[in-house]
Amino acid sequence: MPYEPPTHTVERSIRATTGAKVIAGVDEVGRGAWAGPVTVCAAVTGLRRPPAGLTDSKLLTPKRRGELAGELETWVTAHALGHASVEEIDALGMTAALRLAAVRALETLPVRPDAVILDGKHDYLGAPWQVRTVIKGDQSCIAVAAASVIAKVRRDALMAALEAESDAYVPYGFASNAGYPSPTHKAALAERGPTPYHRLSWAYLDALPRWRHLKKVRVSPDAAALESGGQLGFDF
């Protein structure tokens, strides 16, 4: 199906109405996975013409996505990634984990953005960041589309590396499913139970009687840990 390529329309609007000069597009990957971190990419593109074929990472083949990510990493003005670990997701919940990962990405950029374009309708960043949410921003905004592709390719590589760590992880198929609930992944979970890289507060454990006892009950997030951006034990 034909699609409209992303544009700089939102970036231009933000510049005109707020005077912002540095605008970062932000997108996440791994929100719905059962294993692995949630990863956020922040990308600053300026108003230059992007590489041909740029769009939401989900609309690209794995081969083209990998090729495009390589082009984008040298084309963007700046980009950075942030991760929230499975321990942080279990302890804090997904919304807080997304904010943690996004702040890590934004604060790693060489220049602090004046404004942020966030994919989706929910602003999980909040103050002090100046945020514009855009539904399907990964299809309509160049900076968000760039962040989408880079985040997806980099997280997929991380999950493949986890599978390569040990033969014990091969049955879960992380290299092919990136921690999402594929049939292979579900079968391995039912037979072998979760690995140290699985999210243990998630509802999938309710359907696994042999492993249900491992489920973690989330406690209230520690405000000091959130403010400091402290890691809770998943080093990428």
N, C-alpha and C positions, 0 to 999 in steps of 0.2 A: 504494500500500500504506500503510495507517495506520502511524503511528510514535508512540512515546512521546515527549512533549516533554522536553527536558533539565530537570534539577532542580538544587537546591543541596545534594543529599545528600552529595556528596564534600566540598564546602566545609564543611558542618556537621560532618562527621566529623573533618576536619583541625583545625577550631577546638576541638572537644571533646577530642581526644587530644593536641594539641600546644600549645594556647593561642594559636595564630597568629591575628592580627587582620586583617592585609592578605594576601589570597590572590590570586594572579594566575593566570588561565588562559592557557595558551600553545599556539599552534598554528602550523604552517608551511604554506607553499604554494610550489610550484615545485621540489620535490625531484626529480620525474621529468621535468622539462622538459629540452630540449636547448639552450635558449637562455635568457638572462636570469638575474637573480639568484635566490637562494632568499630568501624573505621570511618573517619571523616576526612575529607580533603577540602582545603581552602585554596582557591586559585584566583590569581589576579591576572587579568588579560589586557587591560587597557582597552582601546577601541580598534584594535587591529583585526584584519580579516583572518579567520581561523583556518586551520587545515581543512581540506575538502572532506566532506562526509561526516563532520562532527554532529553528533546528536546524543540523546540519552544512551548510556552504555547498554541498557537492556535491549535496545533495538539493533545492536551490532553483533555480528558473529564473533566468537572468541578470537579468531585469527585477526579480523579487522580491528577489534578492540585493542589487541596487543600492539598492532602496528601503530594505531592512532595514539595510544598512550605514549609510545616512544617519541612520536612527533610532538605531542603536546608538552611533554616535560621540558623540551628545549624551546618551544614556542611561547609558552606563558611567560609573563613578566616575573612571576614568582608563584610557587606553590608549596604547600606543606601538608603533612598528614598528622592526624592525632588518633590514638586508639584508646578505647576503654576495655579493660580486660574482662574475662568471664567473672572473676571475683568481684569486680566493681559493678558489673551488671547485676549479679546476684544480690549484692549488698545494697545497691542504691536504686535499682529499677532502671528501665530503659530510658526514660526521659532524662533523668539526671546523668546517666552514663553518656547519652548523646551530647549533653551540654559539656561534660568533662572532655570528651574527645574533640568536640568542635573548638573549645577554648584552647586546648593544647595545639591544635592545628593553627588557629589564628595567631596565637602568641608566638608561634615558631616562624611566622612570616618575617622577612627582613624589615618590613615597614608595617606598622599597625594600620589596618584598614579604617577609613572614615565611615564606611557603611558595608553592610553584609547583605547579600541576596541569598535567602535560605529556601531550598527546595521544599515544597509542601505548603500546607495551610497553617501549621502550628509553629509558633516561635518558641523553640525550646532553648534559645540562647538568652534572650531578655537583656536587661540593663547590665552593664553600661553600653552594650553594643547597639548600634543603630541598625535595625533589621527591617528588611522588606521581604515578606514571604511571597512566594510565587508558586501556585499550583502548577505542576508539570514544568517547573523551572528548568529541569534537566533536558527538556525538549525545546524550550523557547528562549532560554538565556545562554549566551555563549559561555560566560564564566562558569555557570552552574553545570552546563554540559561537559566542559573540560574537567571540572572537579569530579563529576560522575564517572567519567571514563578512567581517570587516574586512580580514583579510590577503588573501583572495581578490580582493575588489573593488579594493583598492589595488594589488596586483601586476598584475592585469589592466589597470588604467589605465596603469601604468608600461610594460607591453609595447605597448599601443596607442600610447603616446607615442613609443616607439622606432621603430615602423613609420612614424609621421608625420615622423620626422627626415629621411628621404630616400626618394625614389622607388625607390632601389636595394633598400630593405628591404620594399617592398610585396609582391613575389612570395612572401615567406616567410609572410605571413598572420599576423603576430604579434598583430594586433588581434583576430583570431578564435580563434587557437589558443594564445595566451599563451606561445608558445615550446615547446609540447608537440608530439610527432611526428605531426601530422596528414598526410593525403595531400598537401595543398598544400605543407606545410613540407618533406616528404621530397623532393618533385619539385624544389623550388627549390634545396635543398641539392645534389642530384645534378647539377643543371645549372650552378649558380652558385658552389657551395662555401659555406663558413661565413662569416658576418659577424663583425665584432669582438665581437658579443654572444653568440656561440656558445661552448659549453663544449668545449674542444679535447682534453680528456683522456678523453672518453667513447667508448664502444665503437661508436657509430653511424658514426664515421669509418672503422672497419675495413671497412665495407660500401660505401665510396665510393672506388674505386681512384684516381680523379683527384685526390682531396683527402687521401688517407691520409697523405701526407708531412707534413701540418700537425699531426698528432696530437702532443700533449704527453705526455711521461712525467712522472708526478708524483714529486716529490722529498719527502723527509721535511719536515714542517712546521717552521718556525722557532719555537721555544718563546717567544722574546721577542716575536715579532709576535703570537702568540696571546694572551699575557698582556696586552700593551698594547692589544689590539683595533685595531691599526693597519689602515688601509685599504690595499688594494693596487691601487687605480686604477679603481674603478667608482663614481662619485659620484652618489648619489641624495639 
